[in-house]
Amino acid sequence: MRRLTNILLLLAMAAVLNGCAWGLYEDKRLMDTISNDKALATSIKTALMKESFFDGCSVAVYSYYRKVYLVGRAPAAMRQRIISIAQSKKPRSVTPHWFEEAKGKGSDIAIATRLRSALIGAKGLSSTRIDTEVNEGRVVLLGVVGSHAEKAVAEKTARGVEGVVSVTSYLMLPQMARAGAGTQASAPEHKENAGGKGGVESRDL
């Protein structure tokens, strides 16, 4: 029993270091869907790395059920090109979330660490994998959760973390994977400025 406890503790520590908040169970997506999503995100990242973008461009790529999310900072003149590259890989949709220039009051690394720890320890949040991005205290939640209740718990937990000034949630419920290429629709750009601590912005997905 003690050995099992130690193994679970090591897995939890690894999840914090890898930038994900893991609960007691695995991601709600089927394994083949997870594999396809990882391959899609990797192909977009690889394509972006081949482009001659200037300094000041830092974009993370996520995919869930072939719905792609681009989260980060990029000069306005480069954003459409980044979106077009993502669309060229034939996802179901592309949703960009751009962080505008801002100056936070705390360390993003420290905030991210507190956030991951809070999500892992949150009651009622036991069957999710949540990816997080933090920029100047502005938090973006992404991933697949088991229910609307778990989604609400994750959003409330993130909002209560010290140093967080805003929370935008792209969390979604489990969906049926669709075969083949999608419509390549692009969601409206989300541009996030600095602001006071308020409610959670939950995007309909």
C-alpha positions in Angstrom: 0.0 0.0 0.0 2.8 2.4 0.9 4.5 1.6 -2.4 1.3 2.4 -4.4 1.0 5.7 -2.5 4.6 6.6 -3.4 3.9 5.8 -7.1 0.8 8.0 -7.1 2.7 10.8 -5.5 5.5 10.6 -8.1 2.9 10.7 -10.9 1.3 13.8 -9.4 4.6 15.6 -9.1 5.4 14.7 -12.8 2.1 16.2 -13.9 2.9 19.5 -12.2 6.3 19.7 -13.8 4.9 18.9 -17.3 2.3 21.8 -17.2 -0.8 19.7 -16.9 -3.3 19.1 -14.0 -4.1 15.5 -13.8 -6.8 14.0 -11.7 -7.2 10.3 -10.6 -8.2 9.2 -14.1 -6.9 9.7 -17.6 -8.1 12.1 -20.2 -11.8 11.6 -21.2 -10.8 11.2 -24.9 -10.2 7.8 -26.4 -6.6 6.8 -26.8 -6.7 7.0 -30.6 -8.3 10.5 -30.4 -5.5 11.6 -28.0 -2.9 10.3 -30.4 -4.4 12.0 -33.4 -4.7 15.3 -31.4 -1.0 15.1 -30.4 0.0 14.4 -34.0 -2.0 17.4 -35.3 -0.6 19.8 -32.7 2.9 18.6 -33.4 2.5 19.1 -37.1 1.3 22.6 -36.6 4.2 23.4 -34.2 6.7 22.0 -36.7 5.2 24.1 -39.5 5.4 27.2 -37.3 9.0 26.6 -36.4 9.9 26.5 -40.1 8.6 30.0 -40.6 10.8 33.1 -40.2 8.9 34.8 -37.5 10.4 37.7 -35.7 11.1 38.1 -32.0 8.1 38.5 -29.8 6.3 35.5 -31.2 5.5 32.7 -28.7 2.5 30.5 -29.5 1.5 27.2 -27.8 -0.6 24.8 -29.8 -3.3 22.5 -28.4 -5.7 20.1 -30.1 -8.8 18.4 -28.7 -11.0 16.4 -31.0 -9.1 18.1 -33.9 -10.2 21.5 -32.6 -7.0 23.6 -32.5 -6.2 26.4 -30.0 -3.4 28.8 -30.5 -2.5 30.6 -27.3 0.3 33.1 -26.8 1.8 36.3 -28.1 2.5 37.4 -31.6 2.7 40.7 -33.4 -0.5 41.7 -35.1 1.0 41.5 -38.6 1.9 37.8 -38.0 -1.3 36.5 -36.5 -3.2 35.7 -39.7 -0.3 33.9 -41.1 -0.1 31.8 -37.9 -3.8 31.0 -38.2 -3.4 30.1 -41.9 -0.6 27.6 -41.1 -2.8 25.9 -38.5 -5.7 25.8 -40.9 -3.5 24.2 -43.6 -3.3 21.1 -41.4 -7.1 20.6 -41.8 -8.4 20.8 -38.2 -12.1 21.0 -37.4 -11.6 24.6 -36.2 -8.9 27.0 -35.2 -9.4 29.3 -32.1 -6.6 31.9 -31.5 -6.2 33.5 -28.1 -3.7 36.4 -28.2 -2.2 38.0 -25.1 -1.7 41.7 -25.5 1.2 43.5 -23.9 0.8 43.8 -20.2 2.8 43.9 -17.0 1.8 41.6 -14.2 2.5 41.9 -10.5 3.9 38.4 -9.9 5.9 35.6 -11.5 4.1 33.6 -14.1 6.1 30.5 -13.1 5.0 30.9 -9.5 1.4 31.5 -10.5 1.4 28.5 -12.8 2.8 26.2 -10.1 0.1 27.4 -7.6 -2.5 26.9 -10.2 -1.5 23.4 -11.1 -1.3 22.4 -7.4 -4.8 23.9 -6.8 -6.3 22.1 -9.7 -4.8 18.8 -8.6 -6.1 19.2 -5.1 -9.5 20.6 -5.9 -12.5 18.5 -4.6 -14.9 17.4 -7.3 -12.3 17.6 -10.0 -11.2 13.9 -10.3 -11.4 12.9 -13.9 -9.8 15.6 -16.0 -6.7 16.6 -17.7 -6.4 20.4 -17.9 -3.8 22.3 -19.8 -3.0 25.8 -18.6 -1.3 28.9 -20.0 -0.3 31.9 -17.8 0.7 35.3 -19.1 1.2 38.2 -16.7 -1.4 36.6 -14.3 -3.9 36.0 -17.1 -4.9 32.3 -17.1 -6.2 30.2 -20.0 -7.7 26.8 -19.2 -7.9 24.2 -22.0 -8.8 20.5 -22.1 -11.5 17.9 -21.6 -13.5 17.6 -18.4 -16.1 15.0 -17.4 -19.1 17.3 -16.7 -20.3 20.8 -16.4 -19.8 20.6 -12.6 -16.1 19.7 -13.1 -15.8 22.6 -15.5 -17.2 25.0 -12.9 -14.9 23.7 -10.2 -11.9 24.1 -12.4 -12.8 27.7 -13.3 -13.6 28.7 -9.7 -10.4 27.1 -8.5 -8.3 29.0 -11.1 -9.9 32.3 -10.2 -9.1 31.8 -6.5 -5.3 31.3 -7.1 -3.1 34.1 -5.7 -1.8 36.3 -8.5 -4.4 35.4 -11.1 -6.0 38.5 -12.6 -8.3 36.9 -15.2 -9.4 33.4 -16.3 -10.6 32.4 -19.8 -11.9 28.9 -20.1 -11.9 26.7 -23.3 -12.7 23.6 -21.3 -15.0 21.2 -23.1 -17.0 18.0 -22.4 -16.2 14.7 -24.0 -17.3 14.6 -27.6 -17.7 12.1 -30.4 -14.6 12.1 -32.6 -15.3 12.8 -36.3 -13.5 11.0 -39.0 -11.7 12.8 -41.7 -10.9 16.5 -42.1 -13.1 19.2 -40.6 -14.6 22.4 -41.9 -11.4 24.4 -41.0 -13.6 27.1 -39.5 -11.8 29.8 -37.6 -13.3 31.1 -34.4 -13.1 34.9 -33.8 -9.8 36.0 -32.4 -9.6 36.6 -28.7 -7.4 39.4 -27.6 -6.7 39.7 -23.9 -5.6 42.9 -22.3 -4.5 43.5 -18.8 -7.3 44.1 -16.4 -8.5 43.8 -12.8 -9.5 40.5 -11.4 -13.1 39.6 -12.4 -15.2 36.7 -13.3 -14.4 33.7 -15.5 -14.8 34.1 -19.2 -16.1 30.7 -20.4 -16.1 30.4 -24.2 -18.8 28.3 -25.8 -17.3 25.3 -27.7 
